[in-house]
Each structure stands twice: as structure tokens, then as C-alpha cells.
Amino acid sequence: MAGPVQLAPGSLALVLCRLEAQKAAGGAEEPGGRAMFRAFRRANARCFWNARLARAASRLAFQGWLRRGVLLVQAPPACLQVLRDAWRRRALRPPRGFRIRAVGDVFPVQMNPIAQSQFIPLAEVLCCAISDMNAAQIVVTQESLLEHLMKHYPGRRVWHPIIQSFWMD
């Protein structure tokens, strides 16, 4: 069985909230995560007077967006340190119309993969194959089903005798 997989290593979370003026202006719909990420990166990449921050912002990668305004970003460790330092000095710039409420390190989330069986129940295989063929508007005959099974489930040389034993003329 495969060992644990780390998700989101080397990431920072930025908790963003709308400015009151933006809320009053009727901006009820929350923007998407990628748009927020681009706006955050753009705001900090424009800091030409702080070359380290501008360079670190340009190396950020979008990691994810959680409800309630949490932006997850990923970058090399040195770039993340520049962002932490900018936050401590109150120099980290939010996207327009937002403020940054908090910045923090995200500890890697660990995922334990679930092992799959080597075997697929025959009934499941046949039902899936017939369903796929019907969805593709392919007439299901013994020959077309056998061809579909050989194409989508390769390496199983036993299809022909199995299909023959189950096929009713």
C-alpha cells in the first residue's frame, strides 16, 4: 500500500475580508479564488520599491480558495519568508477592495491513499460497458460488447468465453 501523501506543502493562508465600502456598494457575490489570487499577486508585484516582495509575489502559485475568503498560496521557502516578513512589517498589500485579516503557515495536509482491489465485479464491468455504449449510441451486440471490453479493459484475455456464456440469443 502507498504511504501518506502530503498535500499543500510549503503554503501560506491569507484570510481576506471585504472593506466596508465594498460591502455597502452591493458587492454581495464573492469573487473566485483565481481572480483573488491574481489581484493579490498583482498588488504586491507592483511594489517596485520593495524588489524582494515584488519578486516573491511573481513566484507565487495558486494553491486553493476556501469559503469565507481564505486564499492558499505556494512558493519556494525563501519567497514565503519574504511574504511573512512583509506581513509582520504591515507591508503586504491586499487585493483592491479587501483587507488582509491574517496570514499563517499551512501545515501539510496528509492524505492516506485507499487501496483498490485488483478485481472488478463482472456485473459492474458489464453494466458500465453497456451504459457507456448506450450513452455513445452504439448498438450493443455480442461483438460490439466484446470489442468495447477489449478496448477499455485490456489485458483480460477471458472476455470472449465469459461473454459467450452470458449472452442469450
Legacy VTK file of the C-alpha trace (Angstrom):
# vtk DataFile Version 3.0
C-alpha trace
ASCII
DATASET POLYDATA
POINTS 169 float
0.000 0.000 0.000
1.228 3.512 -0.789
2.348 5.703 2.072
0.785 9.007 3.084
0.768 11.829 0.539
1.375 15.406 1.645
-0.994 17.968 0.171
-0.190 21.690 0.123
3.365 21.559 1.499
5.046 24.949 1.807
1.884 27.027 1.722
0.578 30.190 3.319
-3.041 31.035 4.048
-4.234 34.609 3.687
-7.547 35.446 5.324
-9.178 38.229 3.322
-12.278 40.269 4.042
-14.113 42.905 2.041
-13.759 46.529 3.006
-16.970 48.033 4.379
-17.261 50.401 1.409
-17.255 47.416 -0.953
-19.957 45.651 1.087
-22.165 48.757 1.040
-21.689 49.147 -2.723
-23.588 45.906 -3.212
-20.731 43.514 -3.918
-22.559 40.574 -2.346
-21.117 37.927 -4.633
-17.717 36.637 -3.570
-15.107 36.695 -6.351
-13.471 33.447 -7.381
-10.229 32.215 -5.903
-8.114 32.531 -9.030
-9.285 36.126 -9.529
-8.406 36.926 -5.907
-5.018 35.276 -6.331
-4.236 37.295 -9.472
-5.330 40.530 -7.750
-3.194 39.754 -4.671
-0.163 38.861 -6.765
-0.624 41.956 -8.956
-0.942 44.271 -5.923
2.328 43.027 -4.437
4.236 42.659 -7.708
3.682 46.412 -8.253
5.771 47.239 -5.174
8.796 48.278 -7.256
10.343 49.979 -4.182
10.478 46.561 -2.487
12.166 44.352 -5.078
12.193 41.292 -2.791
8.420 41.475 -2.273
7.746 42.095 -5.968
9.942 39.116 -6.930
8.375 36.861 -4.269
4.876 37.817 -5.430
5.746 36.944 -9.008
6.851 33.457 -7.925
3.609 32.645 -6.074
1.423 29.791 -7.238
-2.307 29.459 -6.616
-2.929 26.577 -4.234
-6.627 26.958 -3.452
-9.523 29.069 -2.279
-11.663 28.289 0.732
-15.019 29.814 1.555
-15.004 32.829 3.824
-12.097 34.385 1.946
-9.098 32.148 2.618
-6.540 32.204 -0.175
-3.913 29.450 -0.194
-0.654 30.249 -1.974
2.508 28.251 -2.527
6.069 29.321 -3.327
9.666 28.402 -2.626
10.537 28.762 1.095
12.549 31.969 0.623
9.605 33.653 -1.134
7.197 32.604 1.616
9.582 34.110 4.163
9.518 37.414 2.269
5.708 37.378 2.462
5.799 36.597 6.212
8.243 39.457 6.778
6.119 41.845 4.704
3.055 40.875 6.765
4.943 41.492 10.036
6.005 44.961 8.782
2.437 45.684 7.560
3.771 45.993 4.013
1.834 43.128 2.428
-0.793 44.563 0.103
-4.299 43.076 -0.248
-6.304 42.859 -3.451
-8.230 46.064 -4.208
-11.396 46.350 -2.089
-10.157 43.857 0.541
-8.002 43.815 3.617
-5.842 41.009 4.933
-7.075 39.916 8.370
-4.455 37.221 8.965
-1.551 35.371 7.365
-0.354 31.998 8.547
1.566 28.895 7.644
-0.439 25.931 6.446
0.858 22.669 7.769
0.788 19.991 5.110
-2.461 18.121 4.979
-1.825 14.417 4.939
-3.831 12.067 2.774
-3.706 8.309 3.251
-4.493 6.676 -0.104
-7.127 3.949 -0.044
-6.003 0.782 -1.799
-8.176 -0.631 -4.568
-8.892 -4.254 -5.196
-7.303 -5.887 -8.225
-10.669 -7.258 -9.233
-13.756 -5.588 -10.653
-17.034 -7.459 -10.234
-18.167 -8.824 -13.589
-21.662 -7.395 -13.171
-20.169 -3.916 -12.619
-17.988 -4.215 -15.716
-20.868 -5.348 -17.920
-23.290 -2.704 -16.635
-20.712 0.083 -17.058
-19.785 -1.097 -20.544
-23.413 -1.308 -21.702
-24.195 2.068 -20.141
-21.195 3.679 -21.857
-22.168 2.145 -25.186
-25.762 3.311 -24.824
-24.570 6.834 -23.965
-22.432 6.783 -27.127
-25.444 5.472 -29.083
-23.635 2.259 -30.015
-25.843 -0.762 -30.594
-24.897 -3.423 -28.055
-24.322 -6.781 -29.687
-22.139 -9.625 -28.538
-19.398 -8.489 -30.926
-19.599 -4.771 -30.091
-19.636 -5.515 -26.351
-16.601 -7.777 -26.689
-14.787 -5.086 -28.702
-15.661 -2.437 -26.086
-14.444 -4.661 -23.232
-11.169 -5.470 -25.004
-10.575 -1.761 -25.660
-11.467 -0.437 -22.181
-10.343 -3.394 -20.065
-7.173 -4.544 -21.843
-5.131 -7.483 -20.649
-8.129 -9.630 -19.848
-7.995 -12.437 -22.364
-11.012 -14.203 -20.896
-13.701 -11.823 -22.227
-14.744 -13.944 -25.186
-15.701 -17.115 -23.201
-17.338 -15.018 -20.457
-19.459 -13.028 -22.896
-20.447 -16.181 -24.772
-21.543 -17.887 -21.557
-23.701 -14.907 -20.502
-25.076 -13.872 -23.878
-28.596 -15.030 -24.541
-29.626 -15.419 -28.171
LINES 1 170
169 0 1 2 3 4 5 6 7 8 9 10 11 12 13 14 15 16 17 18 19 20 21 22 23 24 25 26 27 28 29 30 31 32 33 34 35 36 37 38 39 40 41 42 43 44 45 46 47 48 49 50 51 52 53 54 55 56 57 58 59 60 61 62 63 64 65 66 67 68 69 70 71 72 73 74 75 76 77 78 79 80 81 82 83 84 85 86 87 88 89 90 91 92 93 94 95 96 97 98 99 100 101 102 103 104 105 106 107 108 109 110 111 112 113 114 115 116 117 118 119 120 121 122 123 124 125 126 127 128 129 130 131 132 133 134 135 136 137 138 139 140 141 142 143 144 145 146 147 148 149 150 151 152 153 154 155 156 157 158 159 160 161 162 163 164 165 166 167 168
